[in-house]
């Protein structure tokens, strides 16, 4: 990520920058991966793996659904599953699909693909084929097990509904099948024959102008890349390989590594398509979501995706968006030491992650401030430069799916402080919004519970 390559020369724990709206890549202020984005009734929903919990693939964060009106400002509130399913290992949920008034989601839970249903795209979802408790006689039956049929692997499902209403599912190691009308069982499994062999995951199936496109990944880590096949016959093929079948791969010149497991989405009523993918980040399960344009040649073949730091910006800009206040500087009680990222497969990766206060006011979702591990009374303070009217503060905490409790105080001189917001109960959401009617030059967040770190703050 560009943000991780910036060299920052600052006084210890202090920084100054003019704020702006973070409209580039990554698009969401959190460590998430395996994104599936879909637009429903003018709102974009992102279903993804929650990263950042350590232990690699042995642990993931709780399932949540991020949503946005413009693809720039993202939020979530609470977990998206019934409580009994929240503590499970949750990976790579599919794009949600609406059929007969119900929303169907196909996540990987405990190494198997399951079916989940809800009456809203944000849930709460409950597991089909059994109960929501994953132990005992009521444990749900997987749709595809870890060792799937015909050498496939029961992870990374995506569902596609054709123009005739028939549904199809693809999953890792080139598995594909027709989904029965009940949306919870599959017809006969087939294996998609692809030009490139070897391990493959994160498949995606979509249709444009009568052509079916099957996307699949190759390799992993910094060497993650996407290839594709196409068919003019059926969602299940037979598929053909274009001459230039690699559409996304590492761009070392730009410092963008390992574009992997993602999706394609289209803005309804247009021919505008977008490629969503995870970027390597700092390795293992510490990834973030990026979006760039997906373009086609006149013959329907896909052009190689130009990976960018700028991304695609707002797709549906708000007409009466709130205006942010300029932030002069930020200070903190401490900062975590910088991290030199270790390459896994590509020695050209030269990336250092910093955790200075500037990172929370730099209009980048790819940088964050974090307190030192021994800072038990962590605080983060912003200076507006002069006393100004403040109506609202949005705070995007690090590890928001674990929940936070905090106190918000304000001051006009930096000496006398008054409480104006926050909450003592732990809330799982992002951002945390404080509605205010104050005049202040300084705003200070004091952490009570939760990881002491901030991706970004916005003052209105």
BAPADO-86021 format. One record per residue: x, y, z of N, C-alpha, C in turn. Coordinates in steps of 0.2 Angstrom, whole numbers, padded with zeros to 4 digits, always signed. Each point is the difference from the previous one (the first is absolute). Layout:
XYZXYZXYZ;...
***
This chain:
+0004-0006+0000-0004+0006+0000+0004+0006+0000;-0002+0005-0004+0004+0006+0000+0001+0003+0007;-0006+0000+0004+0001+0003+0007+0005-0003+0004;+0002-0007-0001+0005-0003+0004+0007+0002-0003;+0000+0003-0006+0007+0001-0002+0002+0008+0001;-0005+0004+0002+0002+0006+0002+0005+0001+0005;+0005+0004-0001+0005+0002+0005-0002+0006+0004;-0001-0001+0007-0003+0006+0004+0005+0002+0004;+0002+0007-0001+0005+0003+0005-0004+0005+0004;-0001-0002+0006-0004+0004+0005+0003+0000+0007;-0002+0005+0004+0002+0000+0007-0004-0006+0003;+0004-0003+0005-0003-0006+0003-0007+0001+0003;-0005-0005-0003-0007+0000+0003-0004+0006-0003;+0003+0005-0004-0004+0006-0002+0000+0000-0008;-0005+0003-0003+0000+0000-0007-0005+0006-0002;+0001+0002-0006-0004+0006-0003-0002-0002-0007;-0006+0001-0002-0002-0001-0007-0007+0003-0001;-0002+0002-0006-0006+0002-0002-0004-0006-0002;-0006+0000+0002-0005-0006-0001-0003+0000-0007;-0002-0006-0002-0005+0000-0006-0003-0007+0001;-0005-0001-0004-0004-0006+0000+0004-0006-0003;+0001-0005+0003+0003-0006-0002-0003-0003-0006;+0001+0001-0006-0004-0003-0006+0004-0005-0004;+0006-0001+0002+0005-0005-0003+0000-0007+0003;+0005-0004-0002+0001-0007+0002+0004+0000+0006;-0001-0004+0005-0006-0004+0001-0006+0004+0002;-0006-0004-0001-0006+0004+0000-0004+0000+0007;+0002-0005+0004-0003-0001+0007+0005+0000+0005;-0001+0004+0006+0005+0001+0005+0000-0006+0005;+0002-0006-0002+0001-0006+0004+0004-0005-0004;+0002-0005+0004+0004-0006-0004-0005-0005-0001;-0002+0000-0007-0005-0005-0002+0002-0003-0007;-0002-0005-0002+0002-0004-0006-0006-0004-0003;+0002-0003-0006-0005-0004-0003-0006+0004-0002;+0000+0006-0002-0006+0004-0001-0005-0002-0005;-0006+0001+0002-0006-0001-0005-0004+0006+0000;-0001+0004-0005-0004+0006+0000-0005+0000-0005;-0006+0002+0003-0006+0000-0005-0004+0006+0002;-0003+0003-0005-0005+0006+0001-0007-0002+0000;-0003+0002+0005-0007-0002+0001-0004+0006+0002;-0005+0002-0004-0004+0006+0001+0004+0006+0001;+0006+0001-0003+0004+0006+0001+0005+0000+0005;+0000-0005+0004+0005-0001+0005+0005-0006-0002;+0006+0002+0001+0005-0006-0001+0002-0003+0007;+0000-0007-0001+0001-0004+0006+0006-0004-0001;+0005-0001+0005+0006-0004-0001+0000-0005+0006;+0000-0006-0003+0001-0006+0004+0007-0003+0000;+0003-0001+0005+0007-0001+0000+0003-0004+0006;+0006-0003+0000+0003-0003+0006+0003+0006+0004;-0001+0000+0007+0003+0004+0004+0007-0002+0002;+0005+0004-0002+0007-0002+0002+0002+0004+0006;+0007-0001+0001+0003+0004+0006-0001-0003+0007;-0002-0006+0000-0001-0003+0007+0006-0005+0001;+0005+0000-0004+0006-0004+0002-0001-0007-0002;+0005-0005+0001-0001-0007-0001-0001-0002-0007;+0001+0005-0005-0001-0002-0007-0007-0003-0001;-0001-0005-0004-0006-0003-0002-0003-0004+0006;+0003+0000+0006-0003-0004+0005-0005+0004+0004;-0001+0007-0001-0004+0004+0003-0002+0005-0004;-0007+0002+0000-0002+0006-0004-0005+0004+0005;-0001+0006-0002-0005+0004+0004-0007-0001-0001;-0004+0003+0004-0008-0002-0001-0002+0003-0007;-0006-0004-0002-0002+0003-0007-0004+0006+0001;+0001+0005-0005-0004+0006+0000-0001+0002-0007;-0004+0004-0002-0002+0003-0006+0001+0007-0001;+0005+0002-0004+0002+0007-0001-0005+0003-0005;-0002+0006+0000-0005+0003-0005+0002+0007-0001;-0002+0002-0006+0002+0007-0002-0005+0002-0006;-0001+0007+0000-0004+0003-0005+0004+0002-0006;+0006+0001+0001+0005+0003-0005+0006-0004-0002;+0001-0005+0004+0006-0004-0001+0006+0003+0003;-0001+0005+0004+0006+0004+0003-0001+0000+0008;-0006+0002+0002-0001+0000+0007-0004-0007+0002;+0004-0004+0004-0003-0006+0002-0001-0001+0007;-0006-0004+0002-0002-0001+0007-0002-0007+0001;+0000-0002+0007-0003-0006+0002-0003+0001+0007;-0005-0004+0002-0002+0000+0007-0002-0006+0002;+0004-0003+0005-0002-0007+0002+0002-0005-0004;+0000-0007+0002+0001-0005-0004-0005-0002-0004;+0001-0004-0005-0005-0002-0005-0003-0006+0000;+0002-0004+0006-0003-0007+0001-0003-0001+0007;-0004-0005+0000-0003-0001+0007+0006-0002+0005;-0001+0002+0006+0006-0001+0005+0004-0007-0001;-0004-0006+0000+0003-0006+0000+0005-0001-0006;-0001+0003-0005+0005-0001-0006+0006+0005+0000;-0001+0005+0004+0005+0005+0000+0007-0002+0002;+0001-0005+0005+0006-0002+0002+0004-0005-0004;-0003-0001-0006+0003-0005-0004+0005+0003-0005;+0004-0004-0003+0005+0002-0005-0004+0002-0006;+0000+0006-0002-0004+0003-0005+0004+0003-0005;+0000-0003-0007+0004+0003-0005-0004+0001-0006;+0002+0004-0005-0002+0001-0007-0007-0001-0001;-0004+0004+0003-0007+0000-0002-0001+0002-0007;-0006-0003-0003-0001+0001-0007-0004+0007-0001;-0001+0002-0006-0004+0006-0001-0007-0002+0002;-0004+0004+0004-0007-0002+0002-0004+0000-0007;-0005-0005+0000-0005-0001-0005-0007+0000+0002;-0004+0004-0003-0007+0001+0002-0005-0005-0004;-0003-0004+0003-0005-0005-0003-0006+0000+0004;-0006+0001-0003-0007+0000+0003+0000+0003+0007;+0003+0006+0000-0001+0004+0006+0006-0002+0005;+0004-0005-0001+0005-0001+0005+0007+0001-0003;+0005+0001+0005+0006+0002-0002+0005-0006+0002;+0003-0003-0005+0004-0006+0001+0008+0002-0001;+0003-0003+0005+0008+0001+0001+0003-0007+0000;+0006+0000-0003+0003-0007+0000+0007+0001+0003;+0001+0000+0007+0007+0001+0003+0003-0006+0001;+0007+0000+0001+0004-0006+0002+0000+0001+0008;-0003-0005+0003+0000+0000+0007+0003-0007+0003;+0006+0001+0004+0003-0006+0002+0002-0005-0006;+0003+0003-0005+0003-0004-0006-0005-0003-0005;-0007+0002+0001-0005-0003-0004-0004+0006-0003;-0003-0001-0006-0005+0005-0002-0007-0001+0003;-0003+0005+0002-0007-0001+0003-0004+0005-0003;-0007-0001+0001-0005+0005-0003-0003+0004+0006;+0000+0006-0001-0003+0004+0006-0006+0005-0004;-0005+0001+0004-0006+0004-0002-0001+0006+0004;-0003+0005-0003-0002+0006+0004-0006+0003-0004;-0003+0005+0004-0005+0004-0003+0002+0007-0002;+0007+0001+0001+0003+0006-0001+0007-0001-0003;+0003+0004-0004+0007-0001-0002+0005+0001+0005;-0002+0003+0006+0005+0000+0005-0002-0005+0006;-0004-0004-0002-0002-0005+0005-0005+0002+0006;+0000-0004+0005+0004-0005+0002-0001-0006-0004;+0005-0004-0002-0001-0006-0004+0000-0006+0005;-0004-0005-0002+0000-0006+0004+0002-0006-0005;+0003-0005+0002+0002-0006-0004-0005-0004-0002;+0000-0002-0006-0005-0005-0003+0003-0007+0001;-0004-0005-0002+0002-0007+0001+0002-0002+0007;-0004+0003+0005+0001-0002+0007+0000+0007+0004;+0002-0001+0006-0001+0006+0005+0006+0004-0001;+0001+0006+0004+0005+0004+0001+0006-0002+0004;-0001-0005+0004+0005-0003+0005+0004-0005-0004;+0006+0001+0000+0005-0004-0004+0002-0007+0004;-0003-0002+0005+0002-0006+0004-0007-0004+0001;+0001-0006+0001-0006-0004+0002-0004-0002-0006;-0006-0003+0002-0004-0003-0005-0003+0006-0005;+0000+0006+0002-0003+0005-0004+0005+0004-0004;+0006-0003+0000+0005+0003-0004-0002+0000-0008;+0001+0006-0003-0002+0001-0007+0004-0005-0005;-0003-0002-0005+0003-0004-0005+0003+0004-0005;+0006+0000-0002+0004+0004-0005-0003-0001-0007;+0000+0005-0004-0002-0001-0007+0006-0003-0004;+0006+0002+0002+0006-0003-0003+0005-0001+0006;+0002-0006+0001+0005-0001+0005+0007+0002-0002;+0005+0000+0004+0007+0002-0001+0003-0004-0006;-0001-0006+0001+0002-0005-0006-0006-0001-0004;-0001+0005-0005-0006+0000-0004+0000-0005-0005;-0005-0001-0004+0000-0005-0005+0004+0001-0006;+0003-0005-0003+0004+0000-0006+0006+0005+0001;+0003-0001+0006+0006+0004+0001+0000+0007+0002;-0007+0002+0000+0000+0007+0002+0000+0001+0007;+0001+0007+0003+0001+0002+0007-0006+0004+0002;-0003-0002+0006-0006+0003+0002+0001+0007+0003;+0003+0005-0004+0001+0007+0003-0002+0005-0006;-0001+0006+0002+0000+0005-0005-0006-0001-0005;-0006+0000+0002-0006-0001-0005-0002+0007-0002;-0002+0000-0007-0004+0006-0002-0006-0003-0004;-0005+0004+0000-0006-0002-0004-0002+0005-0005;-0002-0003-0006-0002+0004-0005-0007-0002-0003;-0004+0005-0001-0007-0001-0002-0001+0002-0008;-0001-0004-0004-0001+0001-0007-0006+0004-0002;-0001+0003-0006-0005+0003-0002-0007-0004+0001;+0001-0006-0001-0007-0004+0001-0001-0002+0007;+0003+0003+0005-0001-0002+0007+0003-0006+0003;+0004-0004-0005+0003-0005+0003+0007+0002+0003;+0001-0004+0006+0006+0002+0004+0006-0005-0001;+0006+0003+0001+0006-0005-0001+0005+0002+0006;+0004-0004+0002+0005+0001+0005+0007-0002-0003;+0005+0004+0002+0007-0002-0001+0003+0000+0006;+0006-0004+0001+0004+0000+0006+0007-0002-0001;+0004-0001+0005+0007-0001-0001+0002-0006-0003;+0006+0000-0004+0002-0006-0004-0005-0002-0005;-0003+0006-0003-0003-0001-0006-0007-0003+0000;-0003-0001+0006-0006-0003+0001-0006+0005-0003;-0005-0004-0003-0006+0004-0003-0006-0004+0000;-0006+0002+0001-0006-0004+0000-0006+0005-0001;-0005-0003-0002-0007+0004+0000-0003-0001+0007;-0002+0006+0003-0004+0000+0006-0007-0001-0001;-0003-0005+0004-0007-0002-0001-0004+0006+0002;-0006+0000-0002-0005+0006+0001-0001+0001+0008;+0002-0005+0004-0001+0002+0007+0006+0004+0003;+0005+0001-0004+0006+0004+0002+0004-0003+0005;-0001-0006+0002+0004-0003+0006+0003-0007-0002;-0002-0002-0006+0003-0006-0002+0003+0001-0007;+0005-0005-0002+0003+0001-0007-0002-0006-0004;+0000+0001-0007+0000-0005-0005+0007-0003-0001;+0001-0004-0005+0006-0003-0001+0006+0005-0001;+0006-0002+0004+0006+0004+0000+0004-0001-0007;+0002+0005-0003+0005-0001-0005+0006+0004+0002;+0006-0001-0004+0006+0003+0001+0001+0005-0006;+0002+0006+0001+0001+0005-0005+0007-0002-0003;+0001-0001-0006+0006-0001-0003+0003+0007-0002;+0006+0001+0003+0003+0007-0001+0007-0001-0004;+0002+0005-0003+0006+0001-0004+0006-0002+0005;+0000+0003+0006+0005+0000+0005-0001-0005+0005;+0004-0004+0002-0001-0005+0005+0003+0002+0007;+0000-0005+0005+0002+0002+0006-0006+0002+0005;+0002+0001+0006-0005+0002+0005-0003+0007-0002;-0007+0000+0001-0004+0006-0001-0006+0001+0004;-0001+0006+0002-0005+0001+0005-0004+0007-0003;-0004+0003+0005-0003+0006-0002-0003+0001-0007;-0004-0005-0002-0003+0000-0007-0006+0005+0000;-0001+0003-0006-0006+0004-0001-0003-0001-0007;-0007+0000+0000-0003-0001-0006-0005+0006-0001;+0000+0003-0006-0004+0005-0002-0002+0000-0007;-0005+0004-0002-0002+0000-0007+0000+0008-0003;+0002+0001-0006+0000+0006-0003-0001-0001-0008;-0005+0003-0002-0002+0000-0007+0000-0007-0003;-0003-0005+0003+0000-0006-0002+0006-0005+0001;+0005+0003+0003+0006-0004+0001+0001-0001+0008;+0001-0007+0001+0001-0002+0007+0008+0000+0002;+0002+0004+0005+0007+0000+0002+0001-0004+0007;+0005-0004-0001+0002-0004+0006+0007+0003+0002;+0000+0003+0006+0007+0003+0003+0002-0005+0005;+0007-0001+0000+0003-0005+0005+0007+0003+0002;+0002-0002+0006+0006+0002+0003+0006-0005-0002;+0006+0003+0001+0006-0005-0001+0005+0002+0006;+0003-0004+0003+0005+0001+0005-0003+0003+0006;+0004+0005+0003-0002+0003+0006+0005+0005+0003;-0001+0003+0005+0004+0005+0003+0002+0006-0005;+0006+0002+0000+0002+0005-0005-0001-0002-0007;+0000-0007-0002-0001-0002-0006-0007-0002-0002;-0005+0002+0004-0007-0001-0002-0001+0003-0006;-0004-0003-0005-0002+0004-0006-0007-0004-0002;-0003+0004-0005-0006-0002-0003+0000-0002-0007;-0003-0006-0002-0001-0002-0007-0007-0001-0001;-0002+0000-0007-0007-0001-0001-0001-0005-0007;-0006-0002+0000-0002-0004-0006-0007+0003-0002;-0002-0002-0006-0007+0003-0002-0004-0005-0004;-0006+0000+0001-0005-0004-0004-0005+0004-0003;-0002-0002-0006-0006+0003-0003-0006-0005-0001;+0001-0006+0004-0005-0005+0000-0004-0001+0007;+0004+0000+0005-0004-0001+0007+0005+0002+0006;-0003+0001+0006+0004+0002+0006+0004-0006+0002;-0001-0006-0003+0004-0006+0002+0005-0002-0006;+0000+0005-0005+0004-0002-0006-0003-0003-0005;+0004-0003-0005+0007+0000+0000+0003+0007-0001;+0006+0001+0004+0003+0006+0000+0006+0001-0005;+0002+0005-0002+0005+0002-0004+0005+0004+0003;+0007+0000-0002+0005+0004+0003+0002+0005-0005;+0000+0006+0002+0002+0006-0004+0008+0000+0000;+0002+0003-0005+0008+0000-0001+0003+0003+0006;-0003+0006+0002+0003+0003+0006-0005-0001+0006;+0001-0005+0004-0005-0002+0005+0002+0002+0007;+0006+0003+0001+0001+0003+0006-0002+0007+0001;-0005+0001+0004-0003+0007+0001+0003+0004+0005;+0003-0003+0005+0002+0004+0006+0006-0004+0003;+0006+0004+0001+0006-0003+0003+0004+0006+0003;+0004-0002+0004+0004+0005+0004+0003+0005-0005;+0000+0006+0003+0003+0006-0004+0006+0003+0005;+0006-0003-0001+0005+0002+0004+0002+0007+0000;-0001+0003-0006+0002+0007-0001-0004+0005+0004;-0007-0002+0001-0004+0004+0004+0000-0003+0007;+0003-0005+0002+0000-0003+0007-0007-0003+0002;-0003-0003-0005-0007-0003+0001+0001-0008-0001;+0000-0003+0005+0001-0008+0000-0006-0004+0001;+0000-0006-0003-0004-0005+0001-0007+0001+0000;-0003+0003-0006-0007+0001-0001-0004-0007+0000;-0003-0001+0005-0003-0007+0001-0008+0000+0001;-0002-0006+0003-0007-0001+0001-0005+0006+0000;-0004+0001-0005-0004+0005+0000-0007-0001-0004;-0002+0005-0004-0006-0001-0003+0000+0005-0006;-0006+0000-0004-0001+0005-0005-0007+0003+0002;-0001+0006+0000-0007+0003+0000-0002+0005-0005;-0006+0001-0001-0002+0005-0005-0005+0005+0003;+0000+0006-0003-0005+0005+0002-0006-0001-0004;-0005-0002+0003-0006-0002-0004-0002+0006-0005;-0002-0002-0006-0002+0005-0005+0005+0003-0004;+0007-0002+0002+0005+0002-0004+0005-0006-0002;+0005+0002-0004+0005-0005-0002+0006+0001+0004;-0001+0003+0006+0006+0001+0004+0001-0006+0005;+0006-0003-0001+0002-0006+0004+0006+0002+0004;+0000-0003+0006+0006+0001+0004+0003-0007+0003;+0006+0000+0001+0004-0006+0002+0002+0002+0007;-0003-0004+0005+0002+0000+0007+0005-0005+0002;+0005+0001+0004+0005-0005+0002+0003+0002+0006;+0003-0005+0003+0004+0001+0006+0007+0001-0002;+0004+0005+0004+0007+0001-0001+0004-0003+0005;+0006-0002-0001+0004-0003+0005+0001+0003+0007;+0000+0006+0000+0000+0004+0007+0007-0001+0003;+0000-0003+0006+0006-0002+0003+0001-0007+0001;-0004-0004-0004+0001-0007+0001-0005-0004+0004;+0000-0007-0002-0005-0004+0004-0007+0003+0000;-0003+0000+0005-0007+0003+0000+0000+0007+0003;+0003+0004-0004+0000+0007+0001+0000+0004-0006;-0006-0001-0003-0001+0002-0007-0006+0006+0000;+0000+0003-0006-0006+0005-0001-0003+0000-0007;-0005+0003+0000-0004+0000-0006+0001+0006-0005;+0001-0002-0006+0002+0005-0005-0006-0001-0006;-0001+0006-0004-0005-0001-0005+0003+0004-0006;+0000-0002-0006+0002+0003-0006-0004-0002-0006;+0000+0004-0005-0005-0001-0006+0002-0006-0004;-0005-0003-0002+0000-0006-0004-0002+0002-0007;+0004-0001-0005-0001+0003-0007+0000-0006-0005;-0004+0001-0005+0000-0006-0005+0002+0003-0007;+0003-0005-0004+0001+0001-0007-0007+0000-0004;+0000+0002-0006-0006+0000-0005-0002-0007-0001;+0004-0005+0000-0002-0007-0001-0002-0004+0007;+0000+0004+0005-0003-0003+0007+0006-0002+0004;+0006-0001-0002+0005-0002+0004+0002+0005+0005;+0002-0002+0006+0002+0005+0006+0007+0003-0001;+0000+0007+0001+0007+0003+0000+0003-0001+0006;+0007-0001+0000+0003-0001+0007-0001+0006+0004;-0002-0001+0007-0002+0005+0004+0006+0005+0002;-0001+0006-0001+0005+0005+0003-0001+0001+0007;+0005-0003+0004-0001+0001+0008+0003+0007+0001;-0004+0003+0005+0001+0007+0001+0000+0001+0008;+0003+0005+0002-0001+0003+0007-0006+0005+0000;-0002+0003-0005-0005+0004+0000-0007-0003+0000;+0000-0006-0002-0007-0003+0000-0005+0003-0005;-0006-0001+0001-0005+0003-0004-0004+0006+0003;+0001+0001+0006-0004+0006+0003-0007-0001+0001;-0004+0005+0002-0007-0001+0001-0004-0002-0006;-0004-0005+0000-0004-0002-0005-0007+0004+0000;-0003+0000+0005-0006+0004+0001+0001+0006+0005;+0003+0005-0002+0002+0006+0005-0006+0003+0003;+0000+0001+0006-0006+0003+0004+0000+0007-0002;-0007+0002-0001-0001+0007-0002+0001+0005+0005;-0002-0002+0006+0001+0005+0006+0004-0003+0005;+0006-0002-0002+0005-0004+0005+0002+0005+0005;+0001-0002+0006+0003+0004+0006+0007+0002-0002;+0002+0006+0002+0007+0003-0001+0004-0001+0006;+0006-0003-0001+0005-0001+0005+0003+0006+0002;+0002+0000+0007+0004+0006+0002+0008-0002-0001;+0004+0005-0001+0007-0001-0001+0003-0002+0007;+0005-0005+0000+0003-0002+0006+0007+0002-0001;+0003+0005+0005+0006+0002-0001+0006-0005+0002;-0001-0004+0005+0005-0004+0003-0003-0006+0004;+0003-0005+0002-0002-0005+0004+0006-0002+0005;-0002-0002+0006+0005-0002+0005-0003-0006+0003;+0005-0004+0003-0003-0006+0004+0005-0001+0006;-0003-0004+0005+0004-0002+0006+0006-0004-0002;+0000-0004-0005+0005-0004-0003-0001-0003-0007;+0005-0003-0003-0001-0003-0006+0004-0006+0000;-0003-0005-0004+0003-0007-0001+0006+0001-0004;+0005-0004+0001+0006+0000-0004-0002-0002-0007;+0004+0003-0005-0002-0002-0007+0002-0007-0001;-0003-0003-0005+0001-0007-0002+0002-0001-0007;+0006-0003-0001+0003-0002-0006-0003-0006-0003;-0004+0000-0005-0004-0006-0003+0005-0005-0003;-0001-0006+0002+0005-0005-0003-0004-0003-0006;+0004+0000-0005-0002-0003-0007-0001-0008+0002;-0005-0003-0004-0001-0007+0001+0002-0004-0007;-0002+0003-0006+0002-0003-0006+0004+0005-0005;+0000+0006+0002+0003+0005-0005+0004+0005+0004;+0007-0001-0001+0005+0004+0003+0000+0007-0002;-0004+0002-0005+0000+0007-0002-0005+0004+0005;-0004-0003+0004-0004+0003+0004+0004+0004+0005;-0001+0007+0001+0004+0004+0005-0005+0004+0003;-0003-0002+0005-0006+0004+0003+0001+0000+0008;-0001+0006+0002+0000+0002+0007-0006+0003+0002;-0003-0003+0006-0007+0003+0002+0002+0004+0006;-0002+0006+0000+0001+0005+0006-0007+0001+0004;+0000+0002+0006-0006+0001+0004+0000+0007+0003;+0003+0005-0003+0000+0006+0003-0007+0004+0000;-0001+0005+0004-0007+0003+0000-0002+0003-0007;+0004+0002-0004-0002+0003-0007-0004-0005-0003;+0001-0007+0001-0003-0005-0004-0008+0001+0000;-0002+0002+0006-0007+0001+0001-0003+0006-0003;+0004+0004-0003-0003+0007-0002+0002+0001-0008;+0003-0005-0003+0003+0000-0006-0004-0001-0006;-0007-0002+0001-0005-0001-0005+0002-0006-0004;+0003-0005+0004+0002-0007-0003-0003-0005+0004;-0004-0005-0003-0002-0006+0004+0005-0005+0000;+0006+0001-0002+0005-0005+0000+0005+0001+0006;+0000+0006+0003+0004+0001+0006-0004+0001+0006;+0004-0001+0006-0004+0000+0006+0005+0003+0006;-0003+0003+0005+0004+0001+0006-0001-0006+0005;+0005-0002+0003-0001-0005+0006+0004+0002+0005;-0003-0001+0006+0004+0002+0007+0005-0006+0001;+0005+0002+0004+0005-0005+0002-0003-0006+0004;+0002-0006+0000-0003-0005+0003+0000+0001+0008;+0004+0004+0003+0001+0001+0007-0004+0006+0002;-0004+0003-0005-0004+0006+0002-0007-0002+0002;+0000+0000+0007-0007-0002+0003-0005+0005+0000;+0002+0006-0001-0005+0006+0000+0001+0004-0006;-0001-0003-0006+0001+0003-0006-0004+0005-0002;+0002+0006-0002-0004+0006-0003+0003+0002-0007;-0005+0003-0003+0001+0003-0007-0003+0006+0000;+0004+0005-0002-0003+0007+0000+0001+0004-0007;-0005+0003-0002+0001+0004-0006-0001+0007+0001;+0003+0005-0004+0001+0007+0001-0003+0003-0006;-0006+0004+0000-0003+0003-0006+0003+0006-0002;+0005+0002+0004+0004+0007-0001-0003+0006+0003;-0006+0000+0001-0004+0005+0004-0006-0002+0002;-0004+0003+0004-0006-0002+0003-0005+0001-0006;-0004-0006-0001-0005+0000-0005-0006-0004+0002;-0006+0001-0003-0006-0003+0001+0001-0007-0002;-0002-0005+0004+0001-0007-0002-0007-0003+0001;-0002-0004-0005-0007-0003+0001+0000-0007+0000;+0006-0003-0002+0000-0008+0000+0008-0002-0001;+0001-0006+0003+0007-0003-0001-0002-0007-0001;+0003-0003-0006+0000-0007-0002+0007-0003+0001;+0000-0005+0004+0007-0003+0002+0000-0007-0003;+0005-0002-0004+0000-0007-0003+0006-0003+0004;-0002-0004+0005+0005-0004+0004+0003-0006-0003;+0006-0001+0002+0003-0007-0002-0003-0006+0003;-0001-0005-0003-0003-0006+0002-0007+0002+0002;-0004+0003-0004-0007+0002+0003-0005-0006+0001;+0002-0006-0003-0005-0005+0001+0001-0003+0007;+0005+0002+0004+0001-0003+0007-0003+0005+0004;-0002+0006-0002-0004+0005+0004+0004+0004+0004;-0003+0006+0002+0004+0006+0003-0005+0003+0005;+0003+0003+0005-0003+0004+0005+0006+0006+0001;-0003+0006+0000+0005+0006+0001-0003+0006+0003;+0004+0005+0001-0003+0006+0003+0003+0006-0005;-0005+0004-0002+0002+0006-0004-0001+0007+0004;+0006+0003+0000+0000+0007+0003+0002+0005-0005;-0002+0006+0002+0002+0006-0004+0003+0006+0004;+0004+0004-0003+0003+0006+0003+0001+0006-0005;+0000+0006+0003+0002+0005-0005+0007+0003+0001;+0003-0003+0006+0007+0003+0001+0005-0006+0001;-0002-0006+0000+0004-0006+0001+0002-0001+0007;-0003+0004+0005+0001-0001+0007-0006-0002+0004;-0006+0003-0002-0006-0002+0004-0004-0004-0005;-0002-0006+0003-0004-0004-0005-0007-0002+0003;-0005-0001-0004-0006-0002+0001-0003-0006-0004;-0003-0004+0004-0002-0006-0004-0006+0002-0005;+0000-0003-0006-0005+0001-0005-0003-0006-0003;+0003-0006+0001-0003-0005-0004+0004-0007+0002;-0001-0005-0004+0003-0007+0001-0006-0004+0004;+0002-0006+0002-0004-0004+0003+0004-0005+0004;-0003-0003+0006+0004-0004+0004-0001-0008-0001;-0006-0001-0004-0001-0007-0002+0004-0001-0007;+0002-0007-0001+0003-0002-0006-0005+0000-0006;+0002+0003-0005-0005+0000-0006+0004-0002-0006;-0003-0005-0004+0004-0002-0006-0003+0003-0006;+0003+0005-0002-0002+0004-0006+0006+0004-0003;-0001+0003-0006+0005+0005-0002-0004+0004-0006;+0001+0007+0001+0003+0003+0005-0004+0001+0006;+0003+0002+0006-0003+0003+0006-0002+0007-0001;-0006+0002+0000-0002+0007-0001-0002+0003+0006;+0003+0006+0001-0002+0004+0005-0004+0007-0003;-0006+0001+0002-0004+0006-0002+0001+0005+0005;+0003+0006-0002+0002+0005+0005-0003+0007-0002;+0000+0004+0005-0001+0007-0001+0004+0004+0005;+0007+0001-0003+0005+0003+0004+0004+0004-0004;+0004+0004+0004+0005+0004-0004+0007-0002+0003;+0004-0002-0004+0007-0004+0003+0005+0001-0005;+0006+0000+0003+0006+0000-0004+0003-0007+0000;-0001-0003+0006+0003-0007+0001-0005-0005+0002;+0001-0006-0003-0005-0006+0001+0005-0005+0002;-0002-0004+0006+0004-0005+0003-0004-0006+0001;+0003-0006-0003-0003-0006+0001+0004-0004+0005;-0003-0003+0005+0003-0004+0005-0003-0007+0000;+0005-0005-0001-0003-0007-0001-0001-0003+0007;-0006-0003+0001-0003-0004+0005+0001-0007-0001;-0003-0002-0005+0001-0007-0002+0001-0001-0008;+0003-0005-0002+0002-0001-0007+0007+0002-0002;+0002-0002-0006+0006+0001-0003+0001+0008+0000;+0006+0003+0003+0001+0007-0001+0003+0002-0006;-0004+0001-0005+0003+0002-0007-0006+0003-0004;+0002+0004-0005-0005+0004-0004+0002+0000-0007;-0004-0003-0005+0001+0001-0007+0000+0007-0002;-0006+0003+0002-0001+0007-0003-0005+0003+0005;+0000+0007+0000-0005+0004+0004-0003+0005-0005;-0006+0002+0000-0003+0005-0004-0004+0005+0005;+0001+0006-0001-0003+0005+0004-0005+0004-0004;-0006+0001+0002-0005+0004-0004-0002+0006+0004;
***
